[in-house]
Amino acid sequence: MRVALILPTLDAARALEDLLPALQAQTRPPDAFLAVDSSSTDGTRTRLQEARARVIRIDRADFNHGRTRQLAVEALPLADVFLFLTQDAVPQGPDAFGTLLASFADERVGAAYGRQLPREGAGPIEAHARLFNYADRSRVKTFQDVPEMGLKAAFISNSFAAYRREALAQVGGFPRDVIFGEDTCVAARMLLRGWKVAYCADARVYHSHGHSPTGEFRRYFDIGVLHAREPWIRRHFGSAGGEGLRFVASELTYLWRTGPASLPSALIRDALKIGACRLGLLERVLPVWVKTRLSMNAAFWRSP
């Protein structure tokens, strides 16, 4: 099984100081290493080339979550499995890659993703988001799990995920025109086609974000836009409403025990998320200049 590591980058020089040593320590290194760099100006490309990565440069305005990853896939015709990381996701231990890739021993596993742990210094709100979304038990999901799991059945994250070429090709690759959630689109389509999606809790990376309330709003606006533009996801997997309520209940319980001072901030953030997602669902009635200001991915609205 030939494995290709794909890493989108943007001004990643500082992040690479932690990431590259962790990559070099892996007991199951990738057979190819491709970075798609969005015109970094901090020496990122030079550092990657020194680490023997092949680098494709694109203009910053041309980056798209789905199209850019599909560009990388098409540049690697010999790979059987595509392993994706983001520049701020650092593998925990030397077996992270090997453990995740072992999921493909099951020939019906089309995609697999690992556990994301809170980064060092993460606050309680940031830490809870990782603990809620990434359980300590592995699970292999199929479309038959949708009545129990709902939209969570299609959950996956390209911050640390791998895809079987055959399964990815069967669902048309990564969508080229999504604002966000290209990984969810692919996982959902795989489940609909009878493939399995494996969550591997023993394959871990450190990866979390301390978004500001404004950042949270913009992120969830984009999630709403995704579901507005891809209504088939809600049709087959249900809405995110039930999962959102479970998240809020879990978060409030967690913060009451570990960081009660964060409760007011969490309540404000949760209200912003709900409002932003609902606004994103109505994006077709909003002018482009408004969407550009509300979105985390403003360049999406400037693209043809």
Buried (B, 14 or more C-beta within 10 A) or exposed (E): EEBBBBBBBBBBBEBBEBBBEBBEBBEBBBBBBBBBBBBBEEEBBEBBEEBEBBBBEBEEEEBBBBBBBBBBBEBBEEBBBBBBBBBBBBBBBBBBBBBBBBBBEEEBBBBBBBBBBBBEEBEBBBBBBBBBBBEEEBEBBBBEBBEEBBBBBBBBBBBBBBBBBEBBEBBEBBBBEBBBBBBBBBBBBBBBEEBBBBBBBBBBBBBBBEBEEEEBBBBBBBBBBBBBBBEEBBEBBBBBBEBBEEBBEBBBEBBEEEBEEBBEBBBEBBEBBBBBBEBBBEBEEBEEEEBBEBBBBEBBBEEE
